[in-house]
Amino acid sequence: MAFKLLVVDDDKDIVEFLSKKLVNEGYDIITAFDGEEALIKVRSDDPDIILLDLMLPKLNGFDVLKEVRKSFTDKWRPVIVISAKQELDSLKTCYALEADHYLTKPCAIEKVLEGIEIMISLIPLRINKTEKT
C-alpha cells in the first residue's frame, strides 16, 4: 500500500519538485496551493501525512494545522511543517499546535524523505496507543 501525502505550498515550483521526488519514491501525492484548498483535500482525500508550508494564501499554515488537529481526529495524521520561517516563535507555535516535525527551507529532499519515513514508522505505535485509550 502506498502512503498518500498531501503537499501544501503556494510555490508551484516547490510543489512540483516535491511531487516528482515523492512519486519516484512510491508515494501517492495530492497537492494544494492554499490553506482552504488544503482543508478540502484533507476532508476529501484522507491523506496519511501532510507536508505543510506556513505562509499560504487564504488560510495560513498555523490555522490549517489548528483545524486539522481540531476537526480531523479520526486517525493520527502526521504533519510535517516545511517553512522558510526560522524564528523560534514559529517553531514553538507549530509544536504547540501539535506539528510532528519542522523543517526549514531550503532543505534537502533527503531530510524531507527522512521525516516522512520517521512518521510512517510511528503510525503503528500511534494506532496501538489510540486503540488502548
N, CA, C and O atoms as a MOPAC input file, in Angstrom:
PM7 MOZYME 1SCF
protein

 N      0.83300 1    -1.17900 1     0.00000 1
 C      0.00000 1     0.00000 1     0.00000 1
 C      0.88500 1     1.25200 1     0.00000 1
 O      1.77400 1     1.39900 1     0.83800 1
 N      0.62900 1     2.12600 1    -0.93300 1
 C      1.37400 1     3.38600 1    -0.98600 1
 C      0.74800 1     4.38300 1    -0.02000 1
 O     -0.47500 1     4.49700 1     0.06200 1
 N      1.57800 1     5.08800 1     0.69500 1
 C      1.07600 1     6.12300 1     1.58700 1
 C      0.70700 1     7.34800 1     0.76400 1
 O      1.38300 1     7.69000 1    -0.20600 1
 N     -0.37200 1     8.00000 1     1.16800 1
 C     -0.87500 1     9.18000 1     0.47400 1
 C     -0.40700 1    10.42700 1     1.21600 1
 O     -0.68400 1    10.59300 1     2.40400 1
 N      0.30400 1    11.30200 1     0.50800 1
 C      0.84300 1    12.51800 1     1.09200 1
 C      0.17200 1    13.73300 1     0.46900 1
 O     -0.02100 1    13.79300 1    -0.74600 1
 N     -0.17700 1    14.68900 1     1.30100 1
 C     -0.69900 1    15.97100 1     0.84000 1
 C      0.42800 1    16.99100 1     0.93800 1
 O      0.94900 1    17.24700 1     2.02300 1
 N      0.80000 1    17.57100 1    -0.20000 1
 C      1.83700 1    18.59800 1    -0.26900 1
 C      1.13700 1    19.94300 1    -0.39400 1
 O      0.42000 1    20.18500 1    -1.36400 1
 N      1.34400 1    20.82500 1     0.59400 1
 C      0.67000 1    22.12600 1     0.62500 1
 C      1.71700 1    23.23600 1     0.59300 1
 O      2.49400 1    23.39700 1     1.53400 1
 N      1.72800 1    23.99400 1    -0.49400 1
 C      2.64100 1    25.12100 1    -0.63800 1
 C      2.10900 1    26.01800 1    -1.74000 1
 O      1.58100 1    25.52300 1    -2.73500 1
 N      2.23800 1    27.32300 1    -1.58400 1
 C      1.76300 1    28.24100 1    -2.62500 1
 C      2.77500 1    28.41100 1    -3.75400 1
 O      2.46100 1    29.01900 1    -4.77800 1
 N      3.98200 1    27.88300 1    -3.58000 1
 C      5.01100 1    27.95800 1    -4.61400 1
 C      4.88400 1    26.71900 1    -5.50600 1
 O      5.21400 1    25.60700 1    -5.09600 1
 N      4.40500 1    26.93100 1    -6.71900 1
 C      4.15300 1    25.81700 1    -7.64200 1
 C      5.43000 1    25.02800 1    -7.95800 1
 O      5.37300 1    23.81400 1    -8.15800 1
 N      6.57700 1    25.70700 1    -8.00300 1
 C      7.83700 1    25.01100 1    -8.27300 1
 C      8.18600 1    24.03700 1    -7.15200 1
 O      8.65000 1    22.92700 1    -7.41200 1
 N      7.96500 1    24.45000 1    -5.91600 1
 C      8.23700 1    23.57100 1    -4.77500 1
 C      7.28900 1    22.37500 1    -4.79600 1
 O      7.70600 1    21.23900 1    -4.56700 1
 N      6.01400 1    22.63600 1    -5.07000 1
 C      5.03400 1    21.54900 1    -5.12200 1
 C      5.40600 1    20.56200 1    -6.22400 1
 O      5.35000 1    19.34900 1    -6.02200 1
 N      5.78000 1    21.07700 1    -7.37100 1
 C      6.15200 1    20.21300 1    -8.49100 1
 C      7.39700 1    19.39700 1    -8.16500 1
 O      7.43300 1    18.19300 1    -8.42300 1
 N      8.41500 1    20.03800 1    -7.60100 1
 C      9.65000 1    19.34700 1    -7.24200 1
 C      9.38300 1    18.23400 1    -6.23000 1
 O      9.79300 1    17.09100 1    -6.43100 1
 N      8.68400 1    18.58000 1    -5.13000 1
 C      8.40100 1    17.58000 1    -4.10000 1
 C      7.54300 1    16.44700 1    -4.66000 1
 O      7.79200 1    15.27400 1    -4.38200 1
 N      6.54200 1    16.80100 1    -5.44300 1
 C      5.64700 1    15.78100 1    -6.00400 1
 C      6.40800 1    14.77600 1    -6.85600 1
 O      6.22100 1    13.56700 1    -6.71500 1
 N      7.26300 1    15.27400 1    -7.73600 1
 C      8.04700 1    14.37500 1    -8.59800 1
 C      8.94000 1    13.45600 1    -7.77400 1
 O      8.98700 1    12.24900 1    -8.01000 1
 N      9.64100 1    14.03000 1    -6.81500 1
 C     10.55100 1    13.22100 1    -5.98800 1
 C      9.78200 1    12.17800 1    -5.17800 1
 O     10.21500 1    11.03200 1    -5.06000 1
 N      8.64400 1    12.58300 1    -4.62200 1
 C      7.87700 1    11.67500 1    -3.77100 1
 C      7.17900 1    10.58100 1    -4.57900 1
 O      7.06700 1     9.44600 1    -4.11400 1
 N      6.71600 1    10.90700 1    -5.76600 1
 C      6.13900 1     9.88800 1    -6.65100 1
 C      7.21700 1     8.86200 1    -7.00800 1
 O      6.95700 1     7.65900 1    -7.03000 1
 N      8.42500 1     9.34800 1    -7.28700 1
 C      9.53600 1     8.43800 1    -7.59300 1
 C      9.86900 1     7.51800 1    -6.42600 1
 O     10.41300 1     6.43100 1    -6.62400 1
 N      9.54500 1     7.95000 1    -5.20800 1
 C      9.78400 1     7.12800 1    -4.01100 1
 C      8.60400 1     6.19200 1    -3.72300 1
 O      8.64500 1     5.41900 1    -2.76500 1
 N      7.55400 1     6.26100 1    -4.55100 1
 C      6.43300 1     5.33900 1    -4.40700 1
 C      5.24100 1     5.86700 1    -3.63800 1
 O      4.33300 1     5.10200 1    -3.31200 1
 N      5.22000 1     7.16600 1    -3.33800 1
 C      4.10000 1     7.74200 1    -2.60600 1
 C      3.02000 1     8.24100 1    -3.56500 1
 O      3.31600 1     8.66100 1    -4.68400 1
 N      1.77200 1     8.19000 1    -3.11700 1
 C      0.67800 1     8.83500 1    -3.83400 1
 C      0.64400 1    10.28700 1    -3.36900 1
 O      0.73000 1    10.55800 1    -2.17200 1
 N      0.52000 1    11.21000 1    -4.29800 1
 C      0.61200 1    12.63400 1    -3.96000 1
 C     -0.67000 1    13.36300 1    -4.31000 1
 O     -1.25100 1    13.17900 1    -5.38000 1
 N     -1.09200 1    14.20000 1    -3.36900 1
 C     -2.19300 1    15.14500 1    -3.54200 1
 C     -1.56100 1    16.51000 1    -3.30400 1
 O     -0.64100 1    16.62700 1    -2.49400 1
 N     -2.03200 1    17.53700 1    -3.98700 1
 C     -1.45000 1    18.86400 1    -3.79900 1
 C     -2.52000 1    19.89400 1    -3.47900 1
 O     -3.68600 1    19.74500 1    -3.84400 1
 N     -2.09400 1    20.94000 1    -2.79100 1
 C     -2.93600 1    22.10100 1    -2.51600 1
 C     -2.03300 1    23.32500 1    -2.50400 1
 O     -0.87000 1    23.25300 1    -2.10600 1
 N     -2.58900 1    24.45600 1    -2.94700 1
 C     -1.79100 1    25.67500 1    -3.09400 1
 C     -2.20900 1    26.79600 1    -2.14100 1
 O     -1.63100 1    27.88200 1    -2.17100 1
 N     -3.20200 1    26.54000 1    -1.30400 1
 C     -3.58400 1    27.50000 1    -0.26900 1
 C     -4.21000 1    26.73200 1     0.89200 1
 O     -4.51100 1    25.54400 1     0.78200 1
 N     -4.39800 1    27.43400 1     1.99800 1
 C     -4.88500 1    26.78400 1     3.20500 1
 C     -6.29400 1    26.23400 1     3.09200 1
 O     -6.57700 1    25.15200 1     3.60500 1
 N     -7.18000 1    26.95900 1     2.43200 1
 C     -8.55300 1    26.47900 1     2.28200 1
 C     -8.59500 1    25.20300 1     1.44800 1
 O     -9.29200 1    24.24800 1     1.79100 1
 N     -7.83900 1    25.19900 1     0.34500 1
 C     -7.78100 1    24.01200 1    -0.50700 1
 C     -7.18900 1    22.83300 1     0.26600 1
 O     -7.61600 1    21.69400 1     0.08000 1
 N     -6.21300 1    23.09900 1     1.12700 1
 C     -5.59700 1    22.03300 1     1.92800 1
 C     -6.64500 1    21.33800 1     2.79400 1
 O     -6.68400 1    20.10900 1     2.85200 1
 N     -7.48700 1    22.10900 1     3.46200 1
 C     -8.50900 1    21.50700 1     4.32700 1
 C     -9.53700 1    20.72800 1     3.51700 1
 O    -10.02000 1    19.68800 1     3.96300 1
 N     -9.86900 1    21.22000 1     2.34500 1
 C    -10.78300 1    20.48900 1     1.46300 1
 C    -10.17000 1    19.14900 1     1.08400 1
 O    -10.85600 1    18.12700 1     1.08900 1
 N     -8.86800 1    19.14900 1     0.75200 1
 C     -8.18900 1    17.91800 1     0.34400 1
 C     -8.04600 1    16.94300 1     1.52200 1
 O     -8.12500 1    15.73000 1     1.32600 1
 N     -7.84200 1    17.45200 1     2.72600 1
 C     -7.77500 1    16.56300 1     3.88200 1
 C     -9.11000 1    15.84200 1     4.02400 1
 O     -9.15200 1    14.63500 1     4.25900 1
 N    -10.18500 1    16.58400 1     3.88000 1
 C    -11.52800 1    16.01300 1     4.01500 1
 C    -11.83100 1    15.02600 1     2.88000 1
 O    -12.33600 1    13.93200 1     3.13400 1
 N    -11.53000 1    15.39800 1     1.64800 1
 C    -11.94500 1    14.58800 1     0.50000 1
 C    -10.98900 1    13.43500 1     0.18900 1
 O    -11.43200 1    12.38300 1    -0.27300 1
 N     -9.69500 1    13.61000 1     0.43000 1
 C     -8.71100 1    12.61800 1     0.00100 1
 C     -8.06700 1    11.82700 1     1.14000 1
 O     -7.35900 1    10.85200 1     0.88600 1
 N     -8.30200 1    12.23100 1     2.38400 1
 C     -7.83800 1    11.49900 1     3.55400 1
 C     -6.35400 1    11.11700 1     3.47900 1
 O     -6.02000 1     9.93200 1     3.48200 1
 N     -5.45600 1    12.12300 1     3.41100 1
 C     -4.02300 1    11.80700 1     3.31700 1
 C     -3.49900 1    11.17300 1     4.60300 1
 O     -4.03400 1    11.38400 1     5.69200 1
 N     -2.43700 1    10.39100 1     4.43700 1
 C     -1.79100 1     9.76400 1     5.59200 1
 C     -0.83200 1    10.72900 1     6.28800 1
 O     -0.67500 1    10.68800 1     7.50900 1
 N     -0.19200 1    11.59700 1     5.49900 1
 C      0.78800 1    12.55400 1     6.01900 1
 C      0.59900 1    13.87200 1     5.27900 1
 O      0.30600 1    13.88300 1     4.08300 1
 N      0.76800 1    14.98300 1     5.99400 1
 C      0.63900 1    16.30700 1     5.39100 1
 C      1.98700 1    17.02000 1     5.47200 1
 O      2.59000 1    17.10800 1     6.54100 1
 N      2.45400 1    17.53000 1     4.32800 1
 C      3.63400 1    18.39400 1     4.26500 1
 C      3.10900 1    19.80500 1     4.09700 1
 O      2.49700 1    20.11500 1     3.07500 1
 N      3.33300 1    20.66500 1     5.07700 1
 C      2.62000 1    21.94500 1     5.16700 1
 C      3.55200 1    23.14000 1     5.25500 1
 O      4.40000 1    23.22200 1     6.14300 1
 N      3.38200 1    24.06400 1     4.31800 1
 C      4.05000 1    25.36200 1     4.39600 1
 C      3.24200 1    26.24600 1     5.34900 1
 O      2.05200 1    26.00300 1     5.54900 1
 N      3.86000 1    27.25100 1     5.92800 1
 C      3.14900 1    28.14700 1     6.84100 1
 C      2.60600 1    29.39500 1     6.15600 1
 O      1.52000 1    29.86800 1     6.49100 1
 N      3.35300 1    29.92300 1     5.20500 1
 C      2.95400 1    31.17200 1     4.55700 1
 C      2.12500 1    30.84000 1     3.31200 1
 O      2.64600 1    30.67000 1     2.21000 1
 N      0.81600 1    30.75700 1     3.54000 1
 C     -0.12300 1    30.36600 1     2.49700 1
 C     -1.19500 1    31.43100 1     2.32200 1
 O     -1.53800 1    32.12600 1     3.27900 1
 N     -1.73300 1    31.56800 1     1.10500 1
 C     -2.87200 1    32.46400 1     0.91600 1
 C     -4.15800 1    31.84600 1     1.47900 1
 O     -4.24100 1    30.63800 1     1.70000 1
 N     -5.13400 1    32.69000 1     1.70000 1
 C     -6.48700 1    32.34900 1     2.15400 1
 C     -6.54600 1    31.88500 1     3.60400 1
 O     -7.38900 1    32.36100 1     4.36400 1
 N     -5.68100 1    30.98000 1     4.00000 1
 C     -5.63000 1    30.48000 1     5.37000 1
 C     -4.19300 1    30.03900 1     5.61000 1
 O     -3.68700 1    29.17100 1     4.89900 1
 N     -3.52800 1    30.62700 1     6.60300 1
 C     -2.10900 1    30.30300 1     6.78800 1
 C     -1.92400 1    28.89700 1     7.36400 1
 O     -2.87500 1    28.26100 1     7.81900 1
 N     -0.69000 1    28.43800 1     7.33000 1
 C     -0.38300 1    27.09300 1     7.78300 1
 C     -0.67100 1    26.85000 1     9.25400 1
 O     -1.04600 1    25.73900 1     9.62800 1
 N     -0.50600 1    27.85400 1    10.09200 1
 C     -0.83700 1    27.70200 1    11.51400 1
 C     -2.31900 1    27.36400 1    11.66300 1
 O     -2.68700 1    26.46300 1    12.41700 1
 N     -3.16500 1    28.10000 1    10.93500 1
 C     -4.60400 1    27.86200 1    11.01900 1
 C     -4.99600 1    26.51300 1    10.42000 1
 O     -5.90400 1    25.84800 1    10.91800 1
 N     -4.31600 1    26.11600 1     9.36000 1
 C     -4.56200 1    24.79600 1     8.77800 1
 C     -4.22500 1    23.72300 1     9.80600 1
 O     -5.01700 1    22.80800 1    10.03100 1
 N     -3.06100 1    23.82800 1    10.42800 1
 C     -2.63600 1    22.86200 1    11.43100 1
 C     -3.63200 1    22.79900 1    12.58500 1
 O     -4.01100 1    21.71600 1    13.03100 1
 N     -4.04600 1    23.95700 1    13.05900 1
 C     -5.02200 1    24.02600 1    14.15300 1
 C     -6.32100 1    23.31000 1    13.76200 1
 O     -6.87600 1    22.55000 1    14.55600 1
 N     -6.79600 1    23.55000 1    12.55300 1
 C     -8.04800 1    22.94700 1    12.09400 1
 C     -7.90900 1    21.43900 1    11.87500 1
 O     -8.83100 1    20.67700 1    12.16600 1
 N     -6.77000 1    21.02100 1    11.36800 1
 C     -6.54000 1    19.57800 1    11.18900 1
 C     -6.61300 1    18.87700 1    12.53800 1
 O     -7.25100 1    17.83200 1    12.66700 1
 N     -5.96600 1    19.44700 1    13.53300 1
 C     -5.96000 1    18.82000 1    14.86600 1
 C     -7.33500 1    18.87200 1    15.53800 1
 O     -7.68100 1    17.98100 1    16.31400 1
 N     -8.10700 1    19.89800 1    15.24600 1
 C     -9.42400 1    20.05400 1    15.86600 1
 C    -10.49100 1    19.20600 1    15.17400 1
 O    -11.31200 1    18.57900 1    15.84500 1
 N    -10.48700 1    19.18100 1    13.86700 1
 C    -11.60800 1    18.60600 1    13.12200 1
 C    -11.36900 1    17.22100 1    12.53600 1
 O    -12.32600 1    16.52600 1    12.19400 1
 N    -10.13000 1    16.81500 1    12.41500 1
 C     -9.84400 1    15.53100 1    11.77500 1
 C     -9.19900 1    14.59600 1    12.78600 1
 O     -8.00100 1    14.31800 1    12.72100 1
 N     -9.99700 1    14.12400 1    13.70300 1
 C     -9.49300 1    13.30600 1    14.80100 1
 C     -9.73500 1    11.81600 1    14.57900 1
 O     -9.51500 1    11.01200 1    15.48500 1
 N    -10.18700 1    11.43900 1    13.37300 1
 C    -10.48900 1    10.03600 1    13.08700 1
 C     -9.25200 1     9.14700 1    13.12000 1
 O     -9.34800 1     7.94900 1    13.38700 1
 N     -8.08100 1     9.74000 1    12.84500 1
 C     -6.82600 1     8.98000 1    12.88200 1
 C     -5.68500 1     9.95600 1    13.10100 1
 O     -5.83300 1    11.16200 1    12.90200 1
 N     -4.53500 1     9.41300 1    13.51800 1
 C     -3.34900 1    10.25900 1    13.64000 1
 C     -2.87000 1    10.58600 1    12.24700 1
 O     -2.61700 1     9.69000 1    11.44200 1
 N     -2.74600 1    11.84000 1    11.96600 1
 C     -2.34700 1    12.33800 1    10.65600 1
 C     -1.10800 1    13.19500 1    10.86000 1
 O     -1.23700 1    14.37400 1    11.18700 1
 N      0.09500 1    12.64100 1    10.67600 1
 C      1.31000 1    13.42100 1    10.90700 1
 C      1.37100 1    14.66000 1    10.01800 1
 O      1.02800 1    14.61700 1     8.83600 1
 N      1.81100 1    15.75100 1    10.60900 1
 C      2.00600 1    16.99900 1     9.86300 1
 C      3.47800 1    17.38200 1     9.98100 1
 O      4.01100 1    17.58500 1    11.07200 1
 N      4.11100 1    17.47300 1     8.81300 1
 C      5.49500 1    17.93000 1     8.73300 1
 C      5.46600 1    19.33500 1     8.16500 1
 O      5.08900 1    19.53500 1     7.01000 1
 N      5.85800 1    20.29800 1     8.96300 1
 C      5.91200 1    21.68400 1     8.50800 1
 C      7.22400 1    21.88400 1     7.75800 1
 O      8.29700 1    21.52400 1     8.24200 1
 N      7.11400 1    22.46700 1     6.56500 1
 C      8.30100 1    22.81100 1     5.77000 1
 C      8.15600 1    24.28500 1     5.42700 1
 O      7.36800 1    24.64700 1     4.55300 1
 N      8.91100 1    25.13600 1     6.11100 1
 C      8.69200 1    26.57800 1     6.00200 1
 C     10.00500 1    27.35300 1     5.97500 1
 O     11.02800 1    26.90100 1     6.49000 1
 N      9.94700 1    28.51600 1     5.37000 1
 C     11.08600 1    29.43300 1     5.39200 1
 C     11.16400 1    30.18100 1     6.72500 1
 O     12.17200 1    30.82300 1     7.02200 1
 N     10.10800 1    30.09600 1     7.51900 1
 C     10.10400 1    30.75800 1     8.82900 1
 C     11.07300 1    30.03300 1     9.75400 1
 O     10.89000 1    28.86100 1    10.08500 1
 N     12.11400 1    30.76400 1    10.16300 1
 C     13.13600 1    30.16100 1    11.00800 1
 C     13.11400 1    30.69900 1    12.43300 1
 O     13.94500 1    30.32100 1    13.25900 1
 N     12.16200 1    31.58100 1    12.71700 1
 C     12.09900 1    32.16500 1    14.05600 1
 C     11.66300 1    31.11200 1    15.07100 1
 O     10.83600 1    30.24800 1    14.77900 1
 N     12.23200 1    31.20300 1    16.25300 1
 C     11.89900 1    30.26700 1    17.32000 1
 C     10.40700 1    30.30700 1    17.64800 1
 O      9.82000 1    29.27100 1    17.96000 1
 N      9.79000 1    31.47900 1    17.58300 1
 C      8.35500 1    31.59000 1    17.87400 1
 C      7.51600 1    30.74400 1    16.91500 1
 O      6.53600 1    30.12400 1    17.33000 1
 N      7.89500 1    30.71700 1    15.63800 1
 C      7.15800 1    29.90300 1    14.67000 1
 C      7.27600 1    28.42400 1    15.01500 1
 O      6.29500 1    27.68100 1    14.98100 1
 N      8.48500 1    28.01600 1    15.34300 1
 C      8.72000 1    26.62600 1    15.71800 1
 C      7.90900 1    26.25500 1    16.96100 1
 O      7.24600 1    25.21800 1    16.98400 1
 N      7.96100 1    27.09200 1    17.98100 1
 C      7.20900 1    26.83900 1    19.21700 1
 C      5.71500 1    26.77300 1    18.94700 1
 O      5.02300 1    25.90000 1    19.47000 1
 N      5.21800 1    27.69600 1    18.13000 1
 C      3.78800 1    27.71300 1    17.81900 1
 C      3.38000 1    26.43000 1    17.11400 1
 O      2.34600 1    25.84300 1    17.43600 1
 N      4.18200 1    25.99300 1    16.15800 1
 C      3.85200 1    24.75600 1    15.43000 1
 C      3.80900 1    23.55500 1    16.36200 1
 O      2.88700 1    22.74300 1    16.28600 1
 N      4.79200 1    23.43800 1    17.23600 1
 C      4.77700 1    22.30700 1    18.15000 1
 C      3.65800 1    22.43200 1    19.18100 1
 O      3.10900 1    21.41800 1    19.61100 1
 N      3.31400 1    23.64200 1    19.58100 1
 C      2.17500 1    23.83300 1    20.48400 1
 C      0.86900 1    23.41300 1    19.80700 1
 O     -0.06200 1    22.95800 1    20.47000 1
 N      0.81000 1    23.56900 1    18.48800 1
 C     -0.36900 1    23.16500 1    17.71600 1
 C     -0.28300 1    21.69800 1    17.28100 1
 O     -1.10500 1    21.23000 1    16.49400 1
 N      0.71100 1    20.98300 1    17.79500 1
 C      0.89600 1    19.55400 1    17.58400 1
 C      1.42200 1    19.17800 1    16.21100 1
 O      1.04000 1    18.14600 1    15.65900 1
 N      2.30800 1    20.01900 1    15.64800 1
 C      3.05100 1    19.59100 1    14.46200 1
 C      3.94400 1    18.43300 1    14.89400 1
 O      4.35400 1    18.35400 1    16.05200 1
 N      4.23700 1    17.54800 1    13.96800 1
 C      5.03800 1    16.38200 1    14.30300 1
 C      6.51300 1    16.54100 1    13.95700 1
 O      7.36900 1    15.86600 1    14.52800 1
 N      6.80200 1    17.43800 1    13.01800 1
 C      8.18900 1    17.64700 1    12.59300 1
 C      8.24500 1    19.03100 1    11.94200 1
 O      7.24500 1    19.50900 1    11.40700 1
 N      9.41800 1    19.67400 1    11.98900 1
 C      9.56800 1    21.02000 1    11.44000 1
 C     10.88100 1    21.08200 1    10.67200 1
 O     11.95000 1    20.83300 1    11.23000 1
 N     10.79400 1    21.41500 1     9.39500 1
 C     11.97800 1    21.59100 1     8.55400 1
 C     11.98200 1    23.00900 1     8.00900 1
 O     10.92600 1    23.54800 1     7.67800 1
 N     13.16200 1    23.62100 1     7.91000 1
 C     13.23900 1    24.96800 1     7.35900 1
 C     13.74700 1    24.92200 1     5.92200 1
 O     14.64700 1    24.15800 1     5.57300 1
 N     13.13400 1    25.76900 1     5.10800 1
 C     13.54000 1    25.90700 1     3.70600 1
 C     14.75400 1    26.81600 1     3.64300 1
 O     14.87200 1    27.74500 1     4.44100 1
 N     15.63500 1    26.56800 1     2.72700 1
 C     15.64500 1    25.40100 1     1.84600 1
 C     16.15800 1    24.18500 1     2.60300 1
 O     17.05300 1    24.29500 1     3.44000 1
 N     15.58600 1    23.03000 1     2.30100 1
 C     16.07300 1    21.80500 1     2.93200 1
 C     16.25900 1    20.74100 1     1.86300 1
 O     15.57000 1    20.73500 1     0.84300 1
 N     17.17700 1    19.86700 1     2.10900 1
 C     17.48000 1    18.79500 1     1.16800 1
 C     16.31900 1    17.81000 1     1.11700 1
 O     15.66900 1    17.55100 1     2.13000 1
 N     16.06700 1    17.27200 1    -0.05200 1
 C     14.99400 1    16.28500 1    -0.20800 1
 C     15.22500 1    15.08900 1     0.70900 1
 O     14.26700 1    14.44800 1     1.14400 1
 N     16.47700 1    14.78500 1     1.00400 1
 C     16.77900 1    13.67300 1     1.90700 1
 C     16.19900 1    13.91500 1     3.30200 1
 O     15.75200 1    12.97900 1     3.96500 1
 N     16.20900 1    15.15600 1     3.73700 1
 C     15.63400 1    15.49400 1     5.04800 1
 C     14.11700 1    15.31700 1     5.03500 1
 O     13.52900 1    14.85000 1     6.01000 1
 N     13.49500 1    15.69400 1     3.92600 1
 C     12.04600 1    15.51800 1     3.78700 1
 C     11.71200 1    14.02500 1     3.80400 1
 O     10.80300 1    13.59400 1     4.51300 1
 N     12.44900 1    13.25000 1     3.02600 1
 C     12.21000 1    11.80100 1     2.97900 1
 C     12.44900 1    11.15400 1     4.33700 1
 O     11.70400 1    10.26300 1     4.74500 1
 N     13.47400 1    11.59800 1     5.02700 1
 C     13.76200 1    11.07400 1     6.36000 1
 C     12.60700 1    11.37400 1     7.31700 1
 O     12.19900 1    10.50900 1     8.09200 1
 N     12.08400 1    12.59700 1     7.26200 1
 C     10.95100 1    12.96600 1     8.10800 1
 C      9.72500 1    12.11400 1     7.80400 1
 O      9.03100 1    11.67100 1     8.71900 1
 N      9.45900 1    11.88500 1     6.52600 1
 C      8.31800 1    11.05600 1     6.12900 1
 C      8.49900 1     9.62500 1     6.64400 1
 O      7.56500 1     9.03100 1     7.18300 1
 N      9.68600 1     9.08700 1     6.47600 1
 C      9.96100 1     7.71500 1     6.92500 1
 C      9.79200 1     7.58200 1     8.43500 1
 O      9.27000 1     6.57700 1     8.91600 1
 N     10.22600 1     8.58300 1     9.17500 1
 C     10.04600 1     8.56200 1    10.63100 1
 C      8.56300 1     8.54900 1    10.97400 1
 O      8.12800 1     7.77000 1    11.82200 1
 N      7.78400 1     9.40700 1    10.32000 1
 C      6.34900 1     9.45500 1    10.59900 1
 C      5.67700 1     8.12800 1    10.25800 1
 O      4.81900 1     7.65800 1    11.00600 1
 N      6.05900 1     7.52400 1     9.14200 1
 C      5.48900 1     6.22800 1     8.75500 1
 C      5.82300 1     5.17100 1     9.79700 1
 O      4.98200 1     4.33700 1    10.13000 1
 N      7.05000 1     5.20100 1    10.31200 1
 C      7.44500 1     4.20700 1    11.31800 1
 C      6.66300 1     4.38000 1    12.61900 1
 O      6.51400 1     3.42700 1    13.38400 1
 N      6.16300 1     5.59200 1    12.87300 1
 C      5.41500 1     5.85700 1    14.10700 1
 C      3.92400 1     5.53600 1    13.99400 1
 O      3.24100 1     5.41700 1    15.01100 1
 N      3.42200 1     5.39800 1    12.78800 1
 C      1.97800 1     5.16600 1    12.60200 1
 C      1.49600 1     3.94200 1    13.38500 1
 O      0.48200 1     4.04600 1    14.07400 1
 N      2.16900 1     2.79100 1    13.31500 1
 C      1.67800 1     1.64600 1    14.09700 1
 C      1.66400 1     1.90700 1    15.60200 1
 O      0.78000 1     1.42300 1    16.30900 1
 N      2.63200 1     2.66200 1    16.08800 1
 C      2.66100 1     2.98600 1    17.51300 1
 C      1.49100 1     3.87900 1    17.89200 1
 O      0.88400 1     3.69100 1    18.94700 1
 N      1.17200 1     4.83900 1    17.05000 1
 C      0.05100 1     5.74200 1    17.30700 1
 C     -1.27800 1     5.00800 1    17.22900 1
 O     -2.19000 1     5.29000 1    18.00600 1
 N     -1.39500 1     4.06600 1    16.29500 1
 C     -2.63700 1     3.29000 1    16.16800 1
 C     -2.84500 1     2.45800 1    17.42900 1
 O     -3.94800 1     2.42800 1    17.97600 1
 N     -1.80500 1     1.78800 1    17.89100 1
 C     -1.91000 1     0.98000 1    19.09300 1
 C     -2.24500 1     1.83200 1    20.30600 1
 O     -3.04400 1     1.41600 1    21.14500 1
 N     -1.65600 1     3.00800 1    20.41700 1
 C     -1.93000 1     3.90900 1    21.54000 1
 C     -3.37800 1     4.35500 1    21.51300 1
 O     -4.02800 1     4.40400 1    22.55800 1
 N     -3.90000 1     4.68400 1    20.33100 1
 C     -5.27700 1     5.13400 1    20.17500 1
 C     -6.24700 1     4.01900 1    20.53400 1
 O     -7.26800 1     4.28200 1    21.17000 1
 N     -5.95500 1     2.77200 1    20.14000 1
 C     -6.83600 1     1.65100 1    20.42300 1
 C     -6.90900 1     1.34100 1    21.90600 1
 O     -7.94200 1     0.87200 1    22.38500 1
 N     -5.82100 1     1.59700 1    22.65400 1
 C     -5.77700 1     1.29200 1    24.08400 1
 C     -6.54200 1     2.31100 1    24.92600 1
 O     -6.98700 1     1.99100 1    26.02900 1
 N     -6.69900 1     3.53900 1    24.41800 1
 C     -7.36700 1     4.57100 1    25.22900 1
 C     -8.85300 1     4.55500 1    25.05300 1
 O     -9.55500 1     5.35900 1    25.66600 1

